[in-house]
Amino acid sequence: MSFTGQVHSLAAGTIESVVAGSTGEDIGLRPGDRIVAVNGKALHDVIDFRFEIAGESAEIEVDTADGPVVLEVEKDYDDTLGVSFTEEVFDGVRTCRNACPFCFVRNLPGGMRASLYQKDDDYRLSFLHGNFVTLTNLTGDDFGRIASQRLSPLYISVHSTNPTIRARMLGCLSGDGRDVEDIKRADIMSPLATLADAGIRFHCQIVLVPGLNDGPDFEAALDDLAGLQPRTLSVGVVPVGLTAFCKTEGMRLLRVAEASGVLDRIEKWSNATGSRGLVFASDEMFLLAGRPVPDASYYGDYSQLENGIGMARLFLDGAIDLRPAPQAIEPARDVVIVTGEAFAPFMRAFAARYSGTRGLEVSVLAVPNRFFGSTVTVAGLLVGQDVASRLGDDARRKIVLLPASCLNDGRFLDDMAKDELGRLCGAAVVAVPPDPVALDRSITVGNGGGVFT
C-alpha cells in the first residue's frame, strides 16, 4: 500500500539497485529513489536502515522522481527489501581532523586525484568494514547510538594509552606540549572504558614510531588494553611506514634490531601476563626483523588480516594445499608475477613450483616503489608508472599478473588504468587477489577459465 505525504528533507539513502522479485520491487521501489525515513525515523546511513527495517511491518518514506510517497509493507522480520544503496553513509563520511605525522594520506605527493586525500575517521565504516578510527570525533550521542545499536566490534587506532604521547602521535598537541584540551581529546582509555561498559568489543592498533611510543609506554599500553578484556579482542602492532614525502623532523622507520626487539618484548609480555593470543605483530615486523612468519596457531582467527597481520601465513599455507603443478601446458605461455619488494621472497618460492612444467615460464618481478619512495615495499601501494618502467619491453606478449590490491576500480594510485599498462607494455594484464588458488588458476588455466593468448 502506498500514499503520498510529507517526506523528511534530511539525509537519505539513494537506491542503486533492487533485486528482481524482492519485496522492494513488489512495493514499487526503483533505482534512484531516496529512502529518507523508516517508521518515522530519519536515516543517516545503511546501519540505520537495517536497524529500523527489522520487523514484520514498516512504513517507508521515499522521495521518488514523481514526488514523495509513504509505503506501508508487511514482510518477514529479516527482509531488508532487496535494495542496495549508492553510498553506505547517507549524511557524509566523517573525515579525520587529526594530523598524525606518519599518516599515509597526509604524506602523499601533490597532484593526485582528490579522493585520495580524504581521510575517513567514521565509526560507522569501522563497524561495517573494519576501518581503524581514533574516536576523537565522537559525541555523547554517538556513544549512545553505538551502545543501543550494538555496533560491535569496532576497530580503533590506539597507538598509546598515555594521553600526552597519544596527542603527539595524533599531531594535535600544540605549543609547549601541555595543552590541556589537546591532551584531553587524545585520551583513549575513557572512551574505551565507556564502550567496554556498554558491552562493545574492539580490535586495537598500535603503530610503533621510534622515539614516540616504543619505550616503556608500549608495555604500559598493552597492560591497559589487556585490562579491558574480554572487550579488547586483539591488539595489532605494526611498524610505522613512511613515504618519501614525510617531512616531519626526526620521524624515521624502525631499524632491524628495533623490530627484533619489539617481537621479543611482545613475546615476553605475553608470557608474563598470560595474555597469549591478544597481541599480534604484523607480517612487516617479522620481515623487517628477518624472522620467519609464525605458524597459523599464532594468528587465532586472523582478526586483523586487513592490517597486514597473517596474510603471509595464509598465503604460505594455501600454497601447500594446492594440487601439483601440471607437467605440461599448451599453448606455451610466459607469465610474470608482479609484486612489491616485501612479498617477493614468498612469491618466488611459489613460482618455483612450476619450474618443471613444460611450455610454462613463470617469473617474479619485484617492483621498487619510486613513486612513494624506497621505504614503501608493499604490493598494495605499487603504481602504474613504476610497474610499467620495470616491465618495459620485456613483457611484450607475456601474461602479467598484478596484485588486485594495487587497483581501485581498475586504476592504480597514480591514476593509470590497468588496460593502459597492458597497451604500454604489449602484455595481457590481469589483476589477481592474494590467494594461491586464484594465482595458480591464472597461471595454469587463464582468466575466467579461458587460455591466455
C-alpha positions as CSV (number, residue, x, y, z in Angstrom):
1,M,0.0,0.0,0.0
2,S,1.3,3.5,-0.7
3,F,0.1,7.1,-0.3
4,T,1.6,10.5,-0.9
5,G,2.7,12.6,2.0
6,Q,5.3,14.8,3.6
7,V,8.8,13.3,3.4
8,H,11.7,14.3,5.7
9,S,14.2,16.6,4.0
10,L,17.2,15.2,5.9
11,A,19.9,12.7,4.7
12,A,18.6,9.9,2.5
13,G,19.8,6.7,1.0
14,T,19.8,6.7,-2.8
15,I,18.8,3.3,-4.1
16,E,21.4,1.8,-6.5
17,S,19.6,-1.4,-7.3
18,V,16.6,-3.5,-6.4
19,V,16.7,-7.3,-6.6
20,A,14.2,-8.7,-9.1
21,G,11.3,-10.4,-7.3
22,S,12.2,-8.8,-3.9
23,T,9.8,-7.1,-1.5
24,G,11.3,-3.8,-2.6
25,E,10.4,-4.4,-6.2
26,D,6.9,-5.5,-5.2
27,I,6.2,-2.3,-3.4
28,G,7.5,-0.2,-6.2
29,L,11.0,0.9,-5.1
30,R,13.2,1.8,-8.1
31,P,16.9,2.7,-8.6
32,G,17.3,6.5,-8.0
33,D,14.6,6.6,-5.3
34,R,15.7,8.1,-2.0
35,I,14.6,6.4,1.3
36,V,14.6,9.2,3.9
37,A,12.9,7.5,6.9
38,V,11.6,4.2,8.2
39,N,8.8,4.1,10.8
40,G,9.3,7.9,11.2
41,K,13.0,7.6,12.0
42,A,15.3,9.6,9.8
43,L,18.2,7.6,8.3
44,H,21.8,8.6,8.5
45,D,23.3,5.5,7.0
46,V,22.7,1.9,5.9
47,I,23.1,0.8,9.5
48,D,20.1,2.9,10.5
49,F,18.2,1.4,7.6
50,R,18.9,-2.1,8.6
51,F,18.1,-1.4,12.2
52,E,14.8,0.3,11.5
53,I,13.6,-2.1,8.7
54,A,14.0,-5.1,11.0
55,G,10.5,-6.3,11.9
56,E,7.3,-7.7,10.3
57,S,6.0,-4.4,9.1
58,A,7.4,-1.0,8.1
59,E,6.4,2.5,7.0
60,I,8.9,3.8,4.5
61,E,9.1,7.4,3.4
62,V,10.5,7.7,-0.1
63,D,11.4,10.6,-2.3
64,T,10.8,9.5,-5.9
65,A,11.1,11.2,-9.3
66,D,7.3,11.7,-9.2
67,G,7.3,13.1,-5.7
68,P,7.3,11.9,-2.1
69,V,5.4,8.8,-1.1
70,V,5.0,6.7,2.0
71,L,4.9,3.0,1.6
72,E,3.5,0.5,4.1
73,V,4.7,-3.1,3.9
74,E,4.1,-6.4,5.6
75,K,7.2,-8.6,5.4
76,D,9.4,-11.2,7.1
77,Y,11.3,-10.0,10.1
78,D,14.8,-10.1,8.4
79,D,13.6,-9.0,5.0
80,T,15.7,-5.9,4.0
81,L,13.6,-5.3,0.8
82,G,16.4,-6.4,-1.5
83,V,17.7,-2.9,-2.0
84,S,21.3,-1.7,-2.2
85,F,22.4,1.9,-1.9
86,T,24.9,4.1,-3.8
87,E,26.6,5.0,-0.6
88,E,26.6,3.3,2.8
89,V,26.8,6.6,4.7
90,F,23.9,9.0,3.7
91,D,24.9,12.1,5.6
92,G,28.6,12.2,4.5
93,V,31.6,10.3,5.7
94,R,33.2,11.8,8.8
95,T,36.8,12.8,8.0
96,C,39.8,12.8,10.3
97,R,40.7,16.1,12.0
98,N,43.9,14.8,13.4
99,A,47.3,15.5,11.8
100,C,49.3,12.3,12.6
101,P,52.8,13.0,11.3
102,F,53.1,9.4,9.9
103,C,49.7,9.5,8.2
104,F,50.0,8.0,4.7
105,V,47.4,10.3,3.3
106,R,49.0,13.4,4.8
107,N,52.3,12.4,3.2
108,L,51.0,11.8,-0.3
109,P,52.6,13.8,-3.1
110,G,50.6,16.6,-4.7
111,G,48.7,16.4,-8.0
112,M,46.8,13.1,-7.3
113,R,43.0,12.7,-7.6
114,A,41.1,14.5,-4.9
115,S,39.5,11.4,-3.4
116,L,42.9,10.0,-2.3
117,Y,43.4,13.0,0.1
118,Q,40.2,12.3,2.0
119,K,40.9,10.7,5.4
120,D,37.9,8.9,6.9
121,D,37.6,8.6,10.7
122,D,34.0,7.3,10.8
123,Y,33.0,4.8,13.4
124,R,30.2,3.5,11.1
125,L,32.8,2.4,8.5
126,S,34.8,0.9,11.3
127,F,31.8,-1.3,12.2
128,L,30.9,-2.1,8.5
129,H,34.4,-2.6,7.1
130,G,37.0,-2.8,9.9
131,N,38.4,0.7,9.2
132,F,40.6,1.9,12.1
133,V,39.3,5.1,13.8
134,T,40.7,7.3,16.5
135,L,37.4,8.0,18.4
136,T,38.5,11.7,18.7
137,N,35.4,13.0,16.9
138,L,32.7,11.0,18.7
139,T,29.9,12.8,20.7
140,G,27.8,11.6,23.6
141,D,25.0,10.8,21.1
142,D,27.5,8.7,19.1
143,F,28.4,6.6,22.1
144,G,24.7,6.2,22.8
145,R,23.9,5.1,19.3
146,I,26.9,2.6,19.3
147,A,25.6,1.1,22.5
148,S,21.9,1.0,21.5
149,Q,22.5,-0.5,18.1
150,R,25.3,-2.8,19.3
151,L,27.8,-1.6,16.7
152,S,30.4,-4.2,17.7
153,P,33.2,-4.9,17.1
154,L,34.9,-1.6,16.3
155,Y,38.5,-1.2,15.1
156,I,40.4,1.5,17.0
157,S,43.7,3.2,16.4
158,V,45.1,3.4,20.0
159,H,48.9,3.9,19.5
160,S,49.4,4.9,23.1
161,T,47.2,4.9,26.2
162,N,49.2,7.8,27.6
163,P,47.2,10.9,26.6
164,T,50.2,13.2,26.2
165,I,52.1,10.7,24.0
166,R,48.9,9.9,22.0
167,A,48.3,13.7,21.5
168,R,51.8,13.9,19.9
169,M,51.1,10.9,17.7
170,L,47.8,12.4,16.6
171,G,49.5,15.7,15.8
172,C,47.1,17.7,17.9
173,L,49.5,18.7,20.7
174,S,50.4,22.3,20.3
175,G,52.6,25.0,21.9
176,D,54.7,23.8,24.8
177,G,53.2,20.3,24.8
178,R,50.9,21.0,27.8
179,D,47.7,22.0,26.1
180,V,45.0,20.5,28.3
181,E,42.3,20.4,25.7
182,D,44.6,18.6,23.2
183,I,45.6,16.0,25.8
184,K,42.0,15.6,26.9
185,R,40.9,15.0,23.3
186,A,43.7,12.4,22.8
187,D,42.7,10.4,25.9
188,I,41.7,6.9,24.7
189,M,41.1,5.0,27.9
190,S,38.0,6.9,28.9
191,P,36.1,6.2,25.6
192,L,37.4,2.6,25.5
193,A,36.1,2.1,29.1
194,T,32.7,3.6,28.0
195,L,32.5,1.2,25.1
196,A,33.5,-1.7,27.3
197,D,30.9,-0.9,29.9
198,A,28.3,-0.9,27.1
199,G,29.4,-4.4,26.0
200,I,31.1,-3.2,22.8
201,R,34.1,-5.2,21.7
202,F,37.0,-3.8,19.8
203,H,40.2,-4.6,18.0
204,C,43.1,-2.2,18.6
205,Q,46.0,-1.0,16.6
206,I,49.4,0.4,17.8
207,V,51.7,1.9,15.1
208,L,55.1,2.0,16.7
209,V,57.1,5.2,16.0
210,P,60.7,5.2,17.2
211,G,61.2,7.8,19.9
212,L,57.5,8.3,20.5
213,N,55.7,5.2,21.8
214,D,58.2,2.4,21.5
215,G,59.7,2.8,25.0
216,P,58.1,1.8,28.4
217,D,54.9,3.3,27.2
218,F,54.5,0.4,24.8
219,E,54.2,-2.2,27.6
220,A,52.0,0.2,29.6
221,A,49.6,0.4,26.6
222,L,49.5,-3.4,26.4
223,D,48.7,-3.6,30.1
224,D,45.9,-1.1,29.8
225,L,44.3,-2.8,26.8
226,A,44.6,-6.2,28.4
227,G,42.8,-4.8,31.4
228,L,39.7,-4.2,29.3
229,Q,39.4,-7.9,28.3
230,P,37.2,-9.5,27.2
231,R,36.1,-6.4,25.3
232,T,39.6,-6.0,23.9
233,L,39.6,-8.7,21.3
234,S,43.1,-8.1,19.8
235,V,45.9,-5.7,19.6
236,G,47.8,-5.4,16.3
237,V,51.4,-3.9,16.4
238,V,52.8,-2.5,13.2
239,P,55.9,-0.6,12.4
240,V,55.5,3.0,11.2
241,G,55.5,3.3,7.4
242,L,56.7,6.5,5.8
243,T,56.7,7.8,2.2
244,A,59.5,9.9,0.7
245,F,57.2,12.9,1.2
246,C,57.2,12.8,5.0
247,K,58.9,16.0,6.2
248,T,58.4,15.6,9.9
249,E,61.8,16.2,11.6
250,G,63.1,13.1,13.5
251,M,60.5,10.8,12.0
252,R,62.1,7.5,10.9
253,L,61.4,3.8,10.4
254,L,62.2,1.1,12.9
255,R,65.6,-0.4,12.4
256,V,66.2,-4.2,12.1
257,A,67.4,-4.6,15.7
258,E,64.4,-2.5,16.9
259,A,61.9,-4.6,15.1
260,S,63.5,-7.7,16.5
261,G,63.4,-6.2,20.0
262,V,59.7,-5.4,19.6
263,L,59.0,-9.1,18.8
264,D,60.9,-10.2,21.8
265,R,59.1,-7.7,24.1
266,I,55.7,-8.9,22.8
267,E,56.7,-12.5,23.4
268,K,58.0,-11.7,26.9
269,W,54.9,-9.6,27.8
270,S,52.5,-12.3,26.6
271,N,54.2,-15.0,28.6
272,A,54.5,-12.9,31.7
273,T,50.8,-11.7,31.7
274,G,49.2,-14.9,30.4
275,S,47.7,-12.9,27.5
276,R,48.9,-15.0,24.6
277,G,46.6,-14.7,21.7
278,L,45.9,-11.0,22.4
279,V,48.8,-9.1,20.8
280,F,49.9,-9.8,17.3
281,A,52.8,-8.3,15.4
282,S,52.3,-7.6,11.7
283,D,53.9,-9.5,8.9
284,E,56.0,-6.5,8.1
285,M,57.5,-6.5,11.6
286,F,58.7,-10.1,11.1
287,L,60.1,-9.4,7.7
288,L,61.9,-6.3,8.9
289,A,63.4,-8.3,11.8
290,G,64.5,-11.0,9.3
291,R,62.4,-13.7,11.1
292,P,60.1,-16.2,9.6
293,V,56.3,-15.6,9.9
294,P,54.7,-17.7,12.7
295,D,52.6,-20.7,12.3
296,A,48.8,-20.4,11.8
297,S,48.2,-21.0,15.5
298,Y,49.8,-17.7,16.3
299,Y,47.1,-15.7,14.5
300,G,44.0,-17.2,16.1
301,D,41.0,-16.2,13.9
302,Y,43.1,-13.8,11.8
303,S,41.0,-10.9,13.1
304,Q,43.4,-8.2,11.8
305,L,44.1,-9.6,8.4
306,E,43.3,-6.3,6.7
307,N,46.0,-4.7,8.9
308,G,48.7,-6.9,7.3
309,I,48.7,-9.4,10.2
310,G,48.7,-13.0,8.9
311,M,48.4,-12.5,5.2
312,A,51.8,-14.1,4.5
313,R,50.9,-17.2,6.6
314,L,47.6,-17.6,4.9
315,F,49.3,-17.5,1.5
316,L,52.0,-20.0,2.5
317,D,49.5,-22.4,3.9
318,G,47.2,-22.0,0.9
319,A,50.1,-22.8,-1.4
320,I,50.8,-26.1,0.5
321,D,47.3,-27.3,-0.2
322,L,47.4,-26.7,-3.9
323,R,47.2,-29.5,-6.4
324,P,50.5,-30.5,-8.0
325,A,51.7,-28.2,-10.9
326,P,50.8,-29.6,-14.3
327,Q,53.5,-31.5,-16.2
328,A,52.9,-29.5,-19.4
329,I,50.9,-26.5,-20.7
330,E,49.5,-25.9,-24.2
331,P,49.8,-23.5,-25.8
332,A,53.0,-22.4,-24.2
333,R,52.9,-19.2,-22.2
334,D,55.2,-16.8,-20.3
335,V,53.8,-15.4,-17.0
336,V,55.2,-12.5,-15.0
337,I,54.0,-12.2,-11.4
338,V,54.3,-8.6,-10.2
339,T,54.7,-7.9,-6.5
340,G,56.2,-5.5,-4.0
341,E,59.7,-6.0,-2.6
342,A,58.4,-7.1,0.8
343,F,56.5,-10.1,-0.6
344,A,58.9,-11.1,-3.4
345,P,60.6,-13.9,-1.4
346,F,57.3,-15.6,-0.8
347,M,56.2,-15.2,-4.4
348,R,59.5,-16.6,-5.8
349,A,59.1,-19.7,-3.6
350,F,55.6,-20.0,-5.0
351,A,56.7,-19.6,-8.6
352,A,59.4,-22.3,-8.2
353,R,56.6,-25.0,-8.1
354,Y,56.2,-24.5,-11.9
355,S,59.8,-24.9,-12.8
356,G,59.2,-28.4,-14.2
357,T,56.1,-27.6,-16.3
358,R,56.9,-27.8,-20.0
359,G,55.6,-24.9,-22.0
360,L,55.3,-22.6,-19.0
361,E,57.7,-19.9,-17.8
362,V,56.8,-18.2,-14.5
363,S,59.0,-15.3,-13.2
364,V,58.5,-12.9,-10.4
365,L,59.1,-9.2,-10.8
366,A,59.7,-7.2,-7.6
367,V,59.0,-3.6,-8.3
368,P,60.8,-0.9,-6.3
369,N,58.4,1.9,-5.3
370,R,59.9,5.1,-6.8
371,F,56.6,7.0,-6.7
372,F,56.2,6.9,-2.9
373,G,59.8,6.2,-2.1
374,S,62.0,3.1,-1.5
375,T,60.8,2.7,2.1
376,V,57.4,1.7,0.7
377,T,57.7,-2.0,-0.2
378,V,54.1,-3.4,0.0
379,A,52.4,-4.6,-3.2
380,G,49.2,-2.7,-2.5
381,L,50.9,0.6,-3.0
382,L,52.5,-0.1,-6.3
383,V,51.7,2.5,-9.0
384,G,51.3,2.0,-12.8
385,Q,54.3,4.1,-13.8
386,D,56.7,2.1,-11.6
387,V,55.3,-1.2,-12.9
388,A,55.5,-0.1,-16.5
389,S,59.0,1.1,-16.1
390,R,60.2,-2.2,-14.6
391,L,58.3,-4.3,-17.1
392,G,59.5,-2.4,-20.1
393,D,59.6,-4.2,-23.5
394,D,60.5,-7.5,-21.8
395,A,56.8,-8.1,-21.0
396,R,55.7,-7.9,-24.7
397,R,53.3,-10.8,-25.5
398,K,53.6,-12.1,-21.9
399,I,50.9,-12.5,-19.3
400,V,51.3,-10.1,-16.4
401,L,49.6,-10.9,-13.1
402,L,49.1,-7.9,-10.9
403,P,48.1,-7.9,-7.2
404,A,44.5,-6.8,-7.1
405,S,45.2,-4.7,-4.0
406,C,47.1,-2.1,-6.0
407,L,44.0,-1.3,-8.1
408,N,40.8,0.5,-7.3
409,D,38.1,0.5,-10.0
410,G,40.8,-0.7,-12.4
411,R,43.2,2.1,-11.7
412,F,46.5,2.4,-9.8
413,L,47.0,5.2,-7.2
414,D,48.8,7.3,-9.9
415,D,45.5,7.0,-11.9
416,M,47.0,4.8,-14.6
417,A,44.4,2.3,-15.8
418,K,45.2,-1.5,-15.9
419,D,44.4,-1.6,-19.6
420,E,46.7,1.3,-20.2
421,L,49.6,-0.6,-18.6
422,G,48.8,-3.5,-20.9
423,R,48.9,-1.3,-24.0
424,L,52.2,0.3,-22.9
425,C,53.9,-3.0,-22.3
426,G,52.2,-5.0,-25.0
427,A,51.1,-7.6,-22.4
428,A,47.9,-9.2,-21.2
429,V,47.5,-7.7,-17.7
430,V,45.3,-9.5,-15.2
431,A,44.5,-8.5,-11.6
432,V,44.6,-11.4,-9.2
433,P,43.7,-11.5,-5.5
434,P,46.4,-12.6,-3.0
435,D,45.1,-16.2,-3.0
436,P,47.3,-19.1,-4.1
437,V,44.3,-20.9,-5.7
438,A,43.4,-17.8,-7.8
439,L,47.0,-17.3,-8.7
440,D,47.5,-20.9,-9.7
441,R,44.4,-20.8,-11.8
442,S,45.5,-17.6,-13.6
443,I,48.9,-19.2,-14.3
444,T,47.8,-22.7,-15.4
445,V,44.2,-22.1,-16.8
446,G,43.7,-18.5,-17.5
447,N,41.4,-15.7,-16.5
448,G,37.8,-16.8,-16.3
449,G,38.7,-20.3,-17.3
450,G,40.0,-19.3,-20.8
451,V,43.5,-19.8,-22.0
452,F,45.6,-16.6,-22.4
453,T,46.8,-16.0,-26.0
